[in-house]
Amino acid sequence: MKYNWKQFDRDTTKLVKKIKKDKFKPKTIIALARGGLILGVKLSHKLNCPLMIVSCKTYSEAKKSLDTVLLNTSYTVPLQSPVLICDEMVDSGKTLKVIVDHFKSLSINIRTATLLYKPHSIIKPDYYIEEVNNNCWVNFCWEI
């Protein structure tokens, strides 16, 4: 599936409408690097909210049954609750769950937003635009 800039503009507008309709007013937006950065910047502007960047990668090794997760929280702005965590898509959900659990452990009020969501994910975002097939590979316009 190819995801273009026109879809991105349309979908971010829809996402903002969903968030506002829900009366959720984040004080910090956390974008997951790298995929969530473009969405994070756009939401930061549209919701007039500071942007924080968090890096989290999930690695699987064939010999291990559990995944290893590397989390880098470089606070680029002061963290204020409530927080909107965003990524372009939730696939397995492992990375998003690690981030959500981390910030919940800090007693932060959290909601999540993605453009796309795969139903086999272990976590469902609070806000998303489209559910896509579990086997669907998405080529986002900002990827090389």
C-alpha positions as CSV (number, residue, x, y, z in Angstrom):
1,M,0.0,0.0,0.0
2,K,1.3,3.4,-0.9
3,Y,0.5,6.3,1.4
4,N,0.9,9.7,-0.1
5,W,1.1,13.3,1.1
6,K,-2.5,14.1,0.1
7,Q,-3.7,11.2,2.3
8,F,-1.4,12.4,5.1
9,D,-2.9,15.9,5.1
10,R,-6.4,14.5,5.0
11,D,-5.8,12.0,7.7
12,T,-4.0,14.4,10.1
13,T,-7.0,16.8,9.8
14,K,-9.3,13.9,10.6
15,L,-7.1,12.9,13.6
16,V,-7.2,16.4,15.0
17,K,-11.0,16.5,14.7
18,K,-11.2,13.2,16.6
19,I,-9.0,14.4,19.4
20,K,-10.8,17.7,19.7
21,K,-14.2,16.0,19.6
22,D,-13.1,13.9,22.5
23,K,-12.1,17.1,24.3
24,F,-8.6,15.8,24.9
25,K,-6.1,18.7,25.2
26,P,-2.6,17.4,25.4
27,K,0.1,19.6,26.9
28,T,2.9,17.5,25.3
29,I,3.1,15.5,22.1
30,I,5.5,12.6,22.1
31,A,6.5,11.5,18.6
32,L,8.2,8.1,18.2
33,A,11.3,8.3,16.1
34,R,11.5,7.7,13.3
35,G,8.1,6.9,11.9
36,G,6.1,9.2,14.1
37,L,8.2,12.3,13.6
38,I,6.3,13.7,10.6
39,L,2.9,13.1,12.3
40,G,4.3,14.5,15.6
41,V,5.4,17.8,14.0
42,K,2.0,18.2,12.2
43,L,0.0,17.5,15.3
44,S,2.2,19.8,17.3
45,H,1.4,22.6,15.0
46,K,-2.3,21.8,14.6
47,L,-2.8,21.4,18.4
48,N,-0.5,24.2,19.4
49,C,1.5,21.9,21.6
50,P,5.2,21.3,22.3
51,L,6.8,18.3,20.7
52,M,9.0,15.7,22.5
53,I,10.9,13.0,20.6
54,V,11.4,9.5,22.0
55,S,13.3,6.7,20.3
56,C,12.3,3.1,20.9
57,K,13.3,0.1,18.9
58,T,12.2,-3.5,19.4
59,Y,14.7,-6.2,18.4
60,S,14.0,-9.9,18.2
61,E,16.7,-12.6,18.2
62,A,15.8,-16.0,16.8
63,K,17.1,-17.8,19.9
64,K,15.2,-15.6,22.4
65,S,11.5,-15.9,23.0
66,L,11.2,-12.3,24.3
67,D,12.1,-9.1,22.5
68,T,14.7,-6.7,23.7
69,V,13.6,-3.1,23.8
70,L,15.9,-0.1,23.7
71,L,14.3,3.1,24.9
72,N,15.9,6.6,24.6
73,T,14.0,9.4,26.3
74,S,15.8,12.6,25.5
75,Y,13.5,15.3,26.9
76,T,13.6,18.1,24.3
77,V,10.8,20.0,26.1
78,P,9.5,19.9,29.7
79,L,7.2,16.9,30.0
80,Q,3.7,18.0,30.9
81,S,0.6,15.8,31.4
82,P,-1.6,15.0,29.6
83,V,0.4,13.5,26.8
84,L,-0.4,12.4,23.3
85,I,1.9,9.7,22.0
86,C,1.9,9.4,18.2
87,D,3.4,7.1,15.6
88,E,2.6,6.6,11.9
89,M,1.3,3.1,12.4
90,V,0.9,0.4,15.1
91,D,1.8,-3.0,13.7
92,S,2.7,-5.5,16.4
93,G,2.1,-2.9,19.1
94,K,5.2,-3.9,21.1
95,T,7.0,-0.6,20.7
96,L,4.0,1.5,21.5
97,K,3.1,-0.6,24.5
98,V,6.6,-0.1,25.9
99,I,6.3,3.7,25.5
100,V,2.8,3.8,27.0
101,D,3.9,1.6,30.0
102,H,7.0,3.8,30.6
103,F,5.0,7.0,30.8
104,K,2.2,5.5,32.8
105,S,4.8,4.4,35.3
106,L,5.5,8.1,35.7
107,S,1.8,8.8,36.5
108,I,1.3,10.6,33.2
109,N,-2.1,10.8,31.6
110,I,-1.7,9.3,28.2
111,R,-3.6,8.9,24.9
112,T,-2.2,7.5,21.7
113,A,-2.7,8.4,18.1
114,T,-1.7,6.7,14.8
115,L,-2.6,7.1,11.2
116,L,-2.9,3.3,10.7
117,Y,-3.7,0.4,12.9
118,K,-3.3,-3.4,12.4
119,P,-5.9,-5.4,14.4
120,H,-3.3,-8.1,15.5
121,S,-1.5,-5.4,17.5
122,I,-1.3,-6.0,21.3
123,I,-2.4,-2.4,21.9
124,K,-5.1,-0.4,20.1
125,P,-4.5,3.4,19.7
126,D,-7.0,5.8,21.3
127,Y,-7.2,7.6,17.9
128,Y,-6.5,6.2,14.5
129,I,-7.7,6.8,11.0
130,E,-7.7,3.5,9.2
131,E,-7.5,-0.2,10.1
132,V,-5.3,-2.1,7.6
133,N,-4.8,-5.7,6.9
134,N,-2.3,-7.5,9.2
135,N,-0.3,-8.6,6.2
136,C,-0.3,-5.1,4.5
137,W,3.1,-3.5,3.9
138,V,2.8,0.3,3.9
139,N,5.1,2.6,2.0
140,F,4.9,6.1,3.5
141,C,5.7,9.0,1.3
142,W,8.4,10.3,3.6
143,E,10.3,7.0,3.6
144,I,13.2,6.4,1.2
